[in-house]
Amino acid sequence: MKFRNLSILTLVVLLLSVVPLMAQDATDCEDGFRLFDHELLATDPVCIPDEPQRIITLGMPSFETLMSYGIQPLASPSPYLQNYALNFPALADDLEGIQDLGSLAFANIEAIIAAEPDLIIGHAARFISFYDDLSAVAPTLLYEFEHSGVWQDVAHFVAEVVGRQAEYEANLADYNARVADFRDSLGEREIVVSVIRIRPDALRLYVQDSFPGSVIADVGLVRPESQRYTSEEMQSEFGQTTFYAISLESIQLVDGDVIFIWTSSPTRELAEQSDERLQELVDDPLWGTLDAVQAGQVYEVSGHWIGSSFIAAHYLLDDLSVGLDVEVETPNPFKPEAEQAAGTNDE
C-alpha cells in the first residue's frame, strides 16, 4: 500500500526544517556528520550524525539490537513494541516513552516527520520503496536482511551505525561464553532438536538458517533431517529461507528427541486461534505417534524463538538448557536479577 502524497507545501516546510542532507553520492559530509557505508547497506553511502540521539527503527532486528545496547529508539511501529512486550515481559518497562508509529502496512511519513528523528534505520525489503520519502525526513539507513540466521551481522551493522562497537563486542562475548558453557555441559550427547511454530493456518518447521536454527547449531545440537535445509536450498525448493509449512499428514517430519513448540502471535485474536490449533494438534492421534511426544519431551516456549538479537538468543538458550537439562553456569545478562533468582524462563 502506497502512502498518500504529501502536499508541495508540506515538502517545502519539511526540507527547510530538517538538517540539510548531503547527496547520496557525496564523499564529504557536513560537520557533525560522517559518511557511512557497509556491506549490508541497501543504498549508496549516506551522511549520518556522528552521535545520533533520536533514532527511528523500521525493522525488528534493529529495534531489538538497539535495546540490547541500552539505546531506546525514539519511535517504532506497533508490531515491534507489541512483540517485544510479549516476548520479554520482564523487560516491558523498557518500552516506556517510545512513540508508536502504528501499522507496518505503510511508512507513516506524517508521524515520522512529527517525531523529528535525526536518523532512521530500517529493513530494506519492507521499506525500500519509501526510501526517498524517508531520507527527506532524516538520514536513512536501510539494511539487507537475507534471513533471520544472520542476526549477528545486523547487530554488528547497528553497532557501527550508532557507535556502540564496545557493546556489540560485550554482547558477543557474553553469548559465546554461554554457548561454550552449554557445549561443555552437553558433552558428547547427540540430541535431535525439532522446532515447530503453530499458526492458525499452518504448521511451520524452522530450518537450520533460521534464528532458532543458528542458536541450536552454535551449541552443537542436531536437527531432524526435515530441518537441515540451508537458506539457499529453502529458497530453491520453497521460495523462502527459514521455514516451510507441513500438513498434519506429514507430522512425522516434526519428530526428534525433543520438540520445542510455540504459538505466540502479535494480536490476542491470532494467539487464541493458534492456541486452538495447537490443542487440535495435541488431540489428534497422529501427534501421539511421535517419539518425542511419547517420551514427554515436548516443550512449549515463547515468541523469542523467532527473535533477532542477543536478547532473544539468551532467552532461547535458557529454554534449551531447561528443556534438555543442560546446565549453563553463566547467567542471562538481559534477565532481571529477580527473575534469575526465581529460576523462571518466561513461559
VOBA-1610 file (N, C-alpha, C; in pm, whole numbers, padded with zeros to 5 digits, always signed):
BEGIN
Met+00084-00119+00000Met+00000+00000+00000Met+00088+00124+00000Lys+00070+00217-00094Lys+00150+00339-00100Lys+00084+00447-00014Phe+00172+00522+00058Phe+00118+00630+00139Phe+00070+00741+00047Arg-00021+00824+00099Arg-00073+00931+00018Arg+00034+01038-00002Asn+00034+01104-00118Asn+00136+01203-00149Asn+00127+01322-00055Leu+00243+01369-00011Leu+00246+01490+00069Leu+00224+01611-00021Ser+00167+01713+00032Ser+00148+01834-00047Ser+00283+01901-00072Ile+00289+01985-00177Ile+00412+02056-00208Ile+00452+02145-00091Leu+00352+02208-00027Leu+00381+02295+00086Leu+00446+02218+00200Thr+00392+02098+00229Thr+00448+02016+00337Thr+00592+01980+00308Leu+00620+01944+00183Leu+00756+01907+00146Leu+00851+02026+00160Val+00805+02145+00118Val+00890+02263+00129Val+00922+02291+00275Val+00820+02289+00361Val+00841+02313+00503Val+00936+02209+00561Leu+00914+02084+00521Leu+00998+01975+00570Leu+01143+01997+00533Leu+01169+02024+00406Leu+01306+02038+00358Leu+01375+02158+00417Leu+01298+02261+00456Leu+01358+02378+00519Leu+01385+02356+00668Ser+01315+02260+00729Ser+01323+02245+00873Ser+01420+02136+00918Val+01446+02036+00833Val+01533+01928+00875Val+01677+01965+00851Val+01768+01889+00913Val+01910+01911+00892Val+01942+01885+00745Pro+02011+01978+00677Pro+02043+01956+00535Pro+02123+01828+00518Leu+02082+01749+00420Leu+02147+01621+00396Leu+02231+01629+00270Met+02341+01558+00270Met+02426+01553+00153Met+02364+01461+00049Ala+02400+01479-00077Ala+02354+01389-00182Ala+02406+01250-00154Gln+02333+01150-00204Gln+02367+01013-00173Gln+02501+00970-00230Asp+02549+01041-00332Asp+02679+01006-00388Asp+02790+01097-00333Ala+02762+01163-00219Ala+02860+01254-00163Ala+02981+01179-00109Thr+03095+01245-00109Thr+03215+01188-00049Thr+03255+01263+00076Asp+03198+01381+00099Asp+03223+01461+00219Asp+03091+01491+00287Cys+03099+01506+00419Cys+02979+01536+00497Cys+03000+01663+00576Glu+02891+01725+00616Glu+02897+01846+00698Glu+02955+01814+00834Asp+02997+01917+00905Asp+03045+01900+01042Asp+02938+01832+01126Gly+02980+01737+01207Gly+02886+01662+01290Gly+02828+01541+01221Phe+02867+01519+01095Phe+02819+01404+01019Phe+02939+01324+00967Arg+02914+01198+00937Arg+03017+01114+00876Arg+02954+01030+00766Leu+03034+00993+00669Leu+02985+00912+00559Leu+02985+00766+00602Phe+02870+00703+00591Phe+02857+00564+00636Phe+02835+00472+00517Asp+02914+00367+00513Asp+02898+00263+00411Asp+02916+00129+00480His+02850+00026+00428His+02856-00107+00491His+02806-00208+00390Glu+02854-00331+00400Glu+02812-00433+00305Glu+02663-00466+00315Leu+02601-00441+00429Leu+02457-00466+00443Leu+02372-00348+00399Leu+02433-00234+00374Leu+02358-00116+00335Leu+02297-00135+00197Ala+02167-00111+00186Ala+02095-00137+00061Ala+02100-00020-00036Thr+02161+00091+00004Thr+02166+00210-00081Thr+02311+00256-00094Asp+02329+00369-00162Asp+02460+00432-00167Asp+02498+00480-00026Pro+02628+00508-00003Pro+02670+00562+00128Pro+02589+00685+00166Val+02569+00703+00297Val+02483+00809+00349Val+02557+00887+00457Cys+02543+01019+00457Cys+02596+01102+00565Cys+02503+01091+00685Ile+02556+01046+00798Ile+02475+01027+00919Ile+02537+01105+01034Pro+02458+01136+01138Pro+02512+01209+01253Pro+02623+01129+01323Asp+02724+01200+01370Asp+02829+01134+01447Asp+02773+01068+01572Glu+02678+01135+01636Glu+02619+01084+01759Glu+02467+01098+01751Pro+02399+01008+01680Pro+02253+01019+01667Pro+02185+01005+01803Gln+02085+01088+01826Gln+02014+01090+01953Gln+01867+01051+01940Arg+01809+01070+01822Arg+01665+01047+01803Arg+01648+00950+01686Ile+01653+00821+01717Ile+01658+00718+01615Ile+01521+00650+01599Ile+01473+00645+01478Ile+01353+00568+01447Ile+01396+00435+01385Thr+01339+00327+01434Thr+01370+00194+01380Thr+01250+00141+01302Leu+01277+00096+01181Leu+01174+00037+01095Leu+01217-00105+01059Gly+01252-00181+01161Gly+01292-00320+01142Gly+01307-00383+01279Met+01249-00502+01299Met+01257-00566+01430Met+01400-00597+01471Pro+01488-00644+01380Pro+01626-00669+01422Pro+01695-00544+01475Ser+01678-00430+01405Ser+01743-00308+01453Ser+01679-00259+01582Phe+01548-00279+01597Phe+01481-00238+01721Phe+01535-00317+01840Glu+01534-00451+01830Glu+01583-00534+01940Glu+01731-00507+01968Thr+01807-00486+01861Thr+01951-00464+01879Thr+01978-00334+01952Leu+01909-00227+01916Leu+01926-00102+01989Leu+01894-00121+02137Met+01788-00193+02166Met+01752-00218+02305Met+01861-00297+02375Ser+01925-00388+02305Ser+02033-00467+02366Ser+02156-00381+02396Tyr+02171-00269+02326Tyr+02281-00176+02352Tyr+02244-00069+02453Gly+02126-00077+02509Gly+02082+00022+02607Gly+02036+00151+02544Ile+01999+00146+02415Ile+01951+00265+02344Ile+01801+00249+02320Gln+01722+00343+02369Gln+01579+00339+02346Gln+01547+00414+02216Pro+01489+00347+02117Pro+01451+00418+01995Pro+01352+00530+02026Leu+01356+00631+01943Leu+01260+00740+01955Leu+01119+00691+01924Ala+01106+00611+01818Ala+00975+00563+01774Ala+00993+00438+01689Ser+00889+00355+01685Ser+00888+00232+01605Ser+00743+00191+01579Pro+00719+00107+01478Pro+00584+00059+01451Pro+00529-00027+01565Ser+00397-00031+01573Ser+00328-00104+01680Ser+00373-00250+01694Pro+00386-00328+01583Pro+00421-00469+01600Pro+00552-00492+01673Tyr+00649-00402+01655Tyr+00777-00420+01724Tyr+00760-00401+01874Leu+00683-00300+01912Leu+00659-00276+02053Leu+00580-00391+02115Gln+00478-00439+02044Gln+00396-00547+02095Gln+00475-00677+02107Asn+00555-00708+02005Asn+00633-00832+02009Asn+00734-00829+02123Tyr+00798-00715+02141Tyr+00898-00705+02248Tyr+00832-00728+02385Ala+00717-00665+02405Ala+00647-00681+02533Ala+00601-00825+02554Leu+00555-00890+02448Leu+00511-01030+02459Leu+00627-01125+02479Asn+00736-01103+02408Asn+00847-01196+02412Asn+00935-01180+02535Phe+00941-01057+02589Phe+01025-01030+02705Phe+00945-00952+02809Pro+00846-01015+02869Pro+00758-00941+02960Pro+00832-00877+03077Ala+00942-00938+03121Ala+01018-00881+03232Ala+01091-00753+03191Leu+01101-00728+03060Leu+01170-00610+03009Leu+01074-00507+02952Ala+00945-00530+02967Ala+00845-00444+02902Ala+00852-00299+02949Asp+00896-00276+03072Asp+00905-00138+03121Asp+01005-00056+03039Asp+01098-00123+02972Asp+01198-00053+02891Asp+01136+00016+02771Leu+01012-00019+02739Leu+00944+00040+02623Leu+00879+00174+02655Glu+00872+00208+02781Glu+00802+00331+02820Glu+00866+00453+02756Gly+00784+00533+02688Gly+00831+00655+02626Gly+00860+00643+02477Ile+00863+00520+02423Ile+00885+00502+02280Ile+00756+00533+02206Gln+00763+00620+02106Gln+00644+00657+02030Gln+00600+00544+01938Asp+00470+00525+01929Asp+00411+00420+01846Asp+00378+00478+01709Leu+00441+00422+01604Leu+00418+00470+01468Leu+00303+00399+01397Gly+00235+00309+01466Gly+00121+00243+01406Gly+00157+00121+01323Ser+00074+00092+01226Ser+00083-00031+01148Ser+00210-00038+01064Leu+00246-00160+01025Leu+00355-00182+00931Leu+00306-00180+00786Ala+00179-00157+00766Ala+00123-00166+00630Ala+00181-00060+00538Phe+00226+00051+00593Phe+00286+00156+00511Phe+00378+00239+00601Ala+00466+00316+00540Ala+00553+00404+00617Ala+00473+00528+00656Asn+00450+00546+00784Asn+00368+00656+00833Asn+00452+00784+00830Ile+00463+00843+00712Ile+00552+00957+00693Ile+00514+01074+00783Glu+00384+01102+00795Glu+00341+01214+00877Glu+00387+01196+01022Ala+00369+01076+01077Ala+00411+01050+01215Ala+00562+01057+01229Ile+00634+01011+01126Ile+00779+01014+01130Ile+00830+01158+01128Ile+00766+01242+01044Ile+00803+01384+01040Ile+00780+01448+01176Ala+00664+01418+01235Ala+00628+01480+01363Ala+00725+01440+01474Ala+00783+01319+01464Ala+00875+01271+01567Ala+01010+01342+01562Glu+01043+01402+01450Glu+01167+01476+01431Glu+01291+01390+01460Pro+01307+01280+01390Pro+01425+01196+01413Pro+01550+01258+01353Asp+01667+01217+01401Asp+01791+01257+01335Asp+01854+01139+01260Leu+01791+01020+01269Leu+01838+00902+01197Leu+01725+00801+01188Ile+01714+00735+01073Ile+01617+00628+01054Ile+01693+00503+01012Ile+01666+00390+01080Ile+01728+00262+01046Ile+01615+00165+01016Gly+01621+00097+00902Gly+01510+00008+00867Gly+01551-00108+00780His+01456-00199+00766His+01471-00320+00687His+01441-00288+00541Ala+01538-00311+00453Ala+01523-00270+00314Ala+01408-00339+00243Ala+01389-00467+00267Ala+01287-00542+00193Ala+01149-00481+00211Arg+01122-00428+00329Arg+00989-00373+00355Arg+00977-00226+00320Phe+01087-00149+00334Phe+01076-00004+00326Phe+01156+00061+00214Ile+01217-00017+00127Ile+01298+00044+00022Ile+01215+00132-00071Ser+01088+00097-00092Ser+01004+00176-00181Ser+00973+00314-00122Phe+00996+00331+00008Phe+00972+00460+00075Phe+01102+00536+00099Tyr+01211+00487+00043Tyr+01342+00543+00079Tyr+01353+00692+00052Asp+01312+00738-00065Asp+01325+00880-00098Asp+01249+00967+00001Asp+01131+00922+00039Asp+01049+01000+00131Asp+01107+00998+00273Leu+01158+00881+00313Leu+01219+00872+00446Leu+01346+00955+00454Ser+01429+00948+00350Ser+01556+01021+00352Ser+01536+01172+00341Ala+01416+01216+00300Ala+01385+01359+00303Ala+01358+01407+00445Val+01326+01313+00534Val+01299+01347+00674Val+01428+01347+00756Ala+01510+01243+00737Ala+01634+01229+00814Ala+01724+01130+00739Pro+01854+01129+00767Pro+01941+01027+00707Pro+01884+00888+00732Thr+01875+00810+00627Thr+01807+00680+00635Thr+01900+00568+00592Leu+01915+00469+00678Leu+01997+00352+00651Leu+01906+00230+00644Leu+01894+00172+00527Leu+01814+00050+00509Leu+01910-00066+00488Tyr+01896-00170+00570Tyr+01988-00283+00566Tyr+01923-00404+00501Glu+02006-00482+00434Glu+01962-00608+00377Glu+01956-00712+00489Phe+01850-00791+00488Phe+01831-00893+00591Phe+01791-01021+00519Glu+01891-01094+00472Glu+01867-01210+00387Glu+01778-01313+00453His+01808-01342+00578His+01724-01434+00656His+01760-01416+00804Ser+01676-01468+00893Ser+01693-01439+01035Ser+01817-01502+01095Gly+01879-01596+01025Gly+02001-01657+01074Gly+02120-01564+01074Val+02110-01448+01006Val+02221-01353+01001Val+02202-01242+01104Trp+02133-01268+01211Trp+02103-01167+01311Trp+02228-01103+01371Gln+02336-01178+01383Gln+02458-01120+01439Gln+02520-01019+01343Asp+02504-01041+01213Asp+02554-00943+01116Asp+02479-00810+01131Val+02348-00818+01152Val+02270-00696+01172Val+02310-00628+01302Ala+02337-00707+01406Ala+02382-00649+01533Ala+02511-00571+01515His+02602-00624+01434His+02729-00555+01408His+02704-00428+01325Phe+02617-00437+01227Phe+02581-00322+01144Phe+02528-00208+01231Val+02432-00239+01317Val+02372-00136+01402Val+02476-00075+01496Ala+02565-00158+01549Ala+02669-00108+01637Ala+02758-00007+01566Glu+02791-00032+01441Glu+02873+00061+01365Glu+02796+00191+01336Val+02667+00179+01314Val+02586+00298+01287Val+02583+00392+01407Val+02561+00336+01525Val+02539+00418+01645Val+02664+00429+01733Gly+02776+00376+01686Gly+02900+00387+01763Gly+02901+00307+01891Arg+02841+00189+01888Arg+02838+00103+02007Arg+02913-00028+01982Gln+03030-00018+01921Gln+03108-00138+01894Gln+03147-00210+02024Ala+03174-00133+02129Ala+03212-00194+02256Ala+03097-00278+02312Glu+02974-00226+02301Glu+02857-00301+02347Glu+02836-00427+02263Tyr+02858-00413+02132Tyr+02847-00531+02046Tyr+02946-00639+02089Glu+03071-00600+02110Glu+03173-00696+02149Glu+03140-00759+02284Ala+03087-00680+02376Ala+03048-00734+02507Ala+02933-00832+02494Asn+02833-00797+02412Asn+02721-00888+02390Asn+02767-01017+02325Leu+02856-01005+02227Leu+02907-01124+02159Leu+02986-01212+02256Ala+03067-01150+02341Ala+03145-01227+02439Ala+03054-01300+02538Asp+02950-01231+02585Asp+02854-01295+02677Asp+02786-01415+02611Tyr+02744-01394+02487Tyr+02676-01502+02415Tyr+02770-01620+02395Asn+02891-01593+02350Asn+02986-01701+02324Asn+03023-01776+02453Ala+03028-01704+02565Ala+03059-01769+02692Ala+02948-01866+02732Arg+02824-01825+02714Arg+02712-01914+02749Arg+02703-02032+02652Val+02732-02007+02525Val+02736-02116+02428Val+02843-02218+02467Ala+02960-02169+02507Ala+03068-02260+02547Ala+03029-02339+02671Asp+02963-02273+02769Asp+02915-02344+02887Asp+02818-02454+02850Phe+02727-02421+02758Phe+02627-02518+02714Phe+02696-02638+02651Arg+02790-02613+02561Arg+02861-02722+02494Arg+02936-02810+02593Asp+03000-02746+02692Asp+03073-02824+02793Asp+02979-02914+02871Ser+02863-02861+02908Ser+02767-02939+02985Ser+02702-03048+02900Leu+02682-03018+02773Leu+02622-03117+02682Leu+02713-03236+02663Gly+02843-03212+02659Gly+02938-03322+02642Gly+02924-03390+02507Glu+02928-03521+02510Glu+02923-03600+02387Glu+02782-03639+02346Arg+02683-03594+02421Arg+02545-03631+02388Arg+02503-03572+02254Glu+02435-03651+02173Glu+02376-03602+02049Glu+02225-03600+02067Ile+02170-03480+02070Ile+02026-03463+02091Ile+01968-03398+01967Val+01865-03462+01912Val+01799-03412+01791Val+01685-03319+01834Val+01698-03193+01797Val+01603-03089+01840Val+01518-03044+01722Ser+01388-03056+01738Ser+01293-03014+01636Ser+01224-02885+01679Val+01197-02799+01581Val+01138-02667+01610Val+01015-02647+01522Ile+00900-02622+01585Ile+00776-02603+01510Ile+00698-02485+01569Arg+00643-02405+01480Arg+00556-02295+01522Arg+00415-02324+01474Ile+00319-02302+01562Ile+00179-02325+01529Ile+00114-02192+01494Arg+00062-02183+01375Arg-00014-02068+01329Arg-00158-02112+01305Pro-00252-02016+01305Pro-00391-02056+01281Pro-00410-02132+01150Asp-00327-02099+01050Asp-00345-02159+00918Asp-00230-02249+00876Ala-00135-02277+00966Ala-00019-02354+00921Ala+00059-02413+01038Leu+00128-02523+01007Leu+00228-02581+01097Leu+00363-02555+01031Arg+00449-02477+01095Arg+00574-02434+01032Arg+00695-02501+01097Leu+00779-02561+01015Leu+00907-02613+01061Leu+01015-02511+01032Tyr+01098-02481+01132Tyr+01207-02385+01116Tyr+01339-02459+01094Val+01412-02417+00991Val+01529-02491+00945Val+01657-02429+00999Gln+01773-02481+00952Gln+01899-02451+01018Gln+01945-02306+01003Asp+01907-02237+00895Asp+01949-02099+00878Asp+01851-01998+00934Ser+01756-02042+01012Ser+01665-01952+01082Ser+01731-01902+01210Phe+01669-01805+01277Phe+01722-01757+01405Phe+01736-01871+01505Pro+01630-01949+01534Pro+01649-02058+01630Pro+01748-02161+01580Gly+01748-02185+01448Gly+01842-02281+01393Gly+01986-02242+01415Ser+02015-02112+01407Ser+02153-02066+01425Ser+02200-02087+01569Val+02112-02059+01666Val+02150-02078+01807Val+02164-02226+01839Ile+02073-02307+01788Ile+02080-02451+01811Ile+02210-02508+01753Ala+02248-02461+01635Ala+02374-02506+01575Ala+02494-02461+01657Asp+02489-02338+01708Asp+02601-02285+01787Asp+02631-02372+01908Val+02528-02426+01972Val+02551-02506+02093Val+02575-02653+02063Gly+02577-02690+01935Gly+02617-02825+01898Gly+02507-02929+01899Leu+02383-02884+01890Leu+02272-02979+01885Leu+02241-03017+01740Val+02173-03129+01723Val+02144-03185+01591Val+02000-03153+01553Arg+01974-03136+01425Arg+01839-03112+01376Arg+01787-03238+01305Pro+01655-03257+01304Pro+01599-03366+01222Pro+01633-03342+01075Glu+01637-03447+00999Glu+01670-03435+00857Glu+01574-03337+00788Ser+01450-03333+00833Ser+01349-03245+00771Ser+01378-03097+00794Gln+01473-03066+00884Gln+01500-02926+00919Gln+01647-02889+00898Arg+01714-02960+00809Arg+01856-02933+00782Arg+01878-02855+00653Tyr+01773-02799+00597Tyr+01787-02721+00474Tyr+01867-02593+00501Thr+01955-02558+00409Thr+02019-02427+00412Thr+01923-02324+00354Ser+01956-02197+00371Ser+01870-02092+00317Ser+01864-02100+00164Glu+01977-02137+00101Glu+01979-02149-00045Glu+01889-02263-00091Glu+01896-02376-00021Glu+01809-02490-00055Glu+01663-02456-00032Met+01636-02385+00075Met+01499-02344+00105Met+01445-02252-00004Gln+01526-02155-00045Gln+01482-02061-00148Gln+01452-02134-00278Ser+01534-02231-00310Ser+01516-02306-00434Ser+01391-02393-00430Glu+01368-02457-00314Glu+01258-02555-00307Glu+01126-02495-00261Phe+01133-02396-00170Phe+01011-02343-00110Phe+00986-02195-00137Gly+01083-02127-00197Gly+01065-01986-00226Gly+01077-01896-00105Gln+01129-01946+00005Gln+01156-01868+00125Gln+01273-01932+00199Thr+01322-01867+00303Thr+01454-01907+00352Thr+01459-01978+00487Thr+01360-01959+00574Thr+01379-02007+00711Thr+01276-02109+00760Phe+01162-02122+00696Phe+01061-02218+00742Phe+00978-02265+00624Tyr+00910-02377+00645Tyr+00812-02422+00546Tyr+00697-02488+00620Ala+00581-02487+00557Ala+00460-02540+00618Ala+00441-02687+00581Ile+00386-02761+00676Ile+00355-02902+00652Ile+00209-02928+00687Ser+00159-03039+00639Ser+00022-03080+00670Ser+00026-03174+00791Leu-00089-03195+00851Leu-00098-03289+00963Leu-00056-03429+00920Glu-00084-03463+00796Glu-00048-03596+00746Glu+00104-03615+00739Ser+00178-03504+00741Ser+00324-03512+00736Ser+00387-03486+00873Ile+00310-03507+00980Ile+00354-03469+01113Ile+00479-03543+01157Gln+00511-03658+01097Gln+00633-03730+01133Gln+00758-03647+01107Leu+00748-03546+01018Leu+00862-03459+00991Leu+00900-03375+01112Val+00809-03366+01208Val+00834-03286+01329Val+00918-03363+01431Asp+00922-03493+01422Asp+00977-03574+01531Asp+01126-03551+01552Gly+01167-03572+01675Gly+01306-03563+01715Gly+01317-03617+01857Asp+01434-03603+01919Asp+01444-03641+02060Asp+01365-03545+02147Val+01367-03417+02107Val+01297-03312+02180Val+01230-03220+02079Ile+01109-03175+02111Ile+01038-03080+02026Ile+01014-02953+02105Phe+01053-02839+02047Phe+01019-02708+02103Phe+00912-02647+02013Ile+00806-02599+02076Ile+00689-02555+02000Ile+00637-02425+02058Trp+00588-02336+01972Trp+00530-02212+02023Trp+00415-02166+01934Thr+00329-02083+01996Thr+00208-02035+01929Thr+00196-01884+01930Ser+00286-01816+01999Ser+00267-01673+02024Ser+00248-01594+01896Ser+00159-01495+01903Ser+00125-01409+01790Ser+00110-01266+01840Pro+00124-01166+01751Pro+00122-01027+01795Pro-00014-00976+01841Thr-00122-01044+01806Thr-00254-01000+01850Thr-00321-01110+01932Arg-00409-01070+02020Arg-00478-01167+02105Arg-00561-01264+02022Glu-00626-01211+01918Glu-00709-01296+01833Glu-00627-01406+01766Leu-00513-01368+01708Leu-00427-01467+01643Leu-00371-01565+01744Ala-00336-01515+01862Ala-00283-01603+01966Ala-00386-01707+02008Glu-00510-01663+02024Glu-00615-01757+02063Glu-00639-01860+01954Gln-00637-01817+01828Gln-00655-01910+01716Gln-00540-02010+01708Ser-00419-01962+01735Ser-00303-02051+01733Ser-00310-02152+01847Asp-00354-02107+01965Asp-00369-02198+02078Asp-00473-02306+02047Glu-00580-02266+01981Glu-00683-02362+01943Glu-00626-02465+01844Arg-00545-02417+01750Arg-00483-02507+01653Arg-00388-02604+01722Leu-00314-02556+01822Leu-00225-02644+01898Leu-00303-02752+01970Gln-00415-02713+02030Gln-00496-02812+02101Gln-00550-02917+02006Glu-00590-02874+01887Glu-00636-02970+01786Glu-00524-03066+01748Leu-00403-03014+01738Leu-00289-03098+01704Leu-00262-03199+01815Val-00259-03153+01939Val-00232-03241+02052Val-00338-03350+02065Asp-00462-03316+02032Asp-00572-03413+02043Asp-00573-03513+01928Asp-00501-03485+01823Asp-00502-03575+01707Asp-00418-03699+01735Pro-00468-03819+01703Pro-00393-03942+01729Pro-00255-03945+01662Leu-00239-03878+01548Leu-00110-03877+01480Leu-00001-03811+01566Trp-00039-03709+01642Trp+00056-03641+01729Trp+00112-03739+01832Gly+00027-03824+01881Gly+00069-03920+01983Gly+00163-04028+01933Thr+00181-04039+01802Thr+00272-04140+01748Thr+00417-04093+01748Leu+00443-03964+01773Leu+00580-03912+01768Leu+00660-03959+01890Asp+00786-03994+01866Asp+00872-04043+01974Asp+00887-03939+02085Ala+00907-03811+02048Ala+00925-03707+02149Ala+00799-03691+02235Val+00683-03704+02172Val+00557-03694+02246Val+00544-03809+02345Gln+00572-03928+02298Gln+00562-04046+02385Gln+00661-04041+02500Ala+00775-03976+02477Ala+00876-03964+02582Ala+00854-03844+02673Gly+00749-03765+02645Gly+00723-03647+02726Gly+00826-03538+02706Gln+00882-03530+02586Gln+00989-03433+02556Gln+00941-03327+02458Val+00828-03264+02491Val+00775-03153+02413Val+00765-03032+02505Tyr+00823-02920+02462Tyr+00829-02801+02546Tyr+00771-02682+02471Glu+00670-02620+02533Glu+00610-02501+02474Glu+00689-02378+02519Val+00730-02298+02423Val+00814-02181+02450Val+00744-02055+02397Ser+00817-01945+02391Ser+00756-01817+02355Ser+00811-01764+02224Gly+00760-01645+02185Gly+00792-01589+02054Gly+00934-01542+02037His+01014-01539+02146His+01155-01502+02126His+01229-01606+02042Trp+01165-01717+02015Trp+01227-01817+01928Trp+01234-01769+01783Ile+01163-01665+01748Ile+01184-01601+01619Ile+01227-01457+01641Gly+01311-01438+01744Gly+01367-01308+01772Gly+01478-01274+01674Ser+01553-01169+01707Ser+01655-01123+01612Ser+01765-01045+01681Ser+01802-01087+01802Ser+01901-01011+01877Ser+01967-01100+01980Phe+02070-01044+02046Phe+02134-01116+02155Phe+02037-01138+02271Ile+01942-01046+02289Ile+01842-01064+02395Ile+01766-01194+02371Ala+01708-01208+02252Ala+01630-01327+02220Ala+01717-01452+02224Ala+01841-01442+02179Ala+01930-01559+02178Ala+01954-01610+02320His+01972-01519+02415His+01994-01562+02554His+01870-01628+02612Tyr+01753-01573+02582Tyr+01630-01635+02632Tyr+01608-01772+02567Leu+01646-01786+02442Leu+01636-01915+02375Leu+01732-02015+02441Leu+01853-01970+02475Leu+01947-02057+02546Leu+01890-02102+02680Asp+01819-02013+02749Asp+01754-02051+02874Asp+01657-02168+02851Asp+01576-02155+02746Asp+01479-02260+02715Asp+01548-02393+02684Leu+01652-02386+02603Leu+01725-02508+02567Leu+01785-02574+02691Ser+01841-02494+02780Ser+01906-02552+02898Ser+01805-02620+02989Val+01687-02560+03002Val+01583-02620+03085Val+01526-02746+03019Gly+01490-02733+02890Gly+01427-02845+02821Gly+01518-02966+02806Leu+01648-02941+02791Leu+01743-03050+02769Leu+01821-03087+02894Asp+01791-03020+03006Asp+01861-03044+03132Asp+02012-03027+03114Val+02048-02917+03052Val+02188-02883+03031Val+02219-02759+03115Glu+02315-02772+03204Glu+02345-02661+03295Glu+02431-02555+03227Val+02388-02429+03239Val+02466-02316+03190Val+02495-02225+03309Glu+02620-02223+03353Glu+02654-02151+03476Glu+02649-02000+03457Thr+02692-01950+03342Thr+02689-01806+03321Thr+02545-01760+03305Pro+02506-01652+03372Pro+02366-01608+03369Pro+02330-01535+03240Asn+02201-01527+03216Asn+02147-01447+03106Asn+02165-01300+03143Pro+02248-01226+03069Pro+02276-01087+03108Pro+02158-00992+03091Phe+02055-01035+03019Phe+01940-00949+02995Phe+01822-00983+03086Lys+01835-01087+03165Lys+01725-01127+03252Lys+01740-01056+03386Pro+01636-00988+03434Pro+01645-00919+03563Pro+01686-01014+03675Glu+01757-00960+03775Glu+01809-01044+03883Glu+01699-01119+03956Ala+01585-01053+03977Ala+01475-01120+04048Ala+01425-01241+03970Glu+01424-01228+03840Glu+01380-01340+03757Glu+01485-01451+03756Gln+01612-01414+03755Gln+01718-01514+03762Gln+01705-01595+03890Ala+01680-01525+04000Ala+01671-01592+04130Ala+01551-01685+04135Ala+01443-01646+04069Ala+01322-01727+04069Ala+01337-01851+03983Gly+01438-01849+03892Gly+01461-01966+03809Gly+01358-01984+03701Thr+01288-01877+03661Thr+01187-01888+03557Thr+01249-01860+03422Asn+01175-01898+03316Asn+01220-01866+03181Asn+01109-01805+03097Asp+01017-01735+03169Asp+00917-01653+03100Asp+00822-01730+03012Glu+00795-01850+03041Glu+00699-01924+02958Glu+00565-01931+03029
//
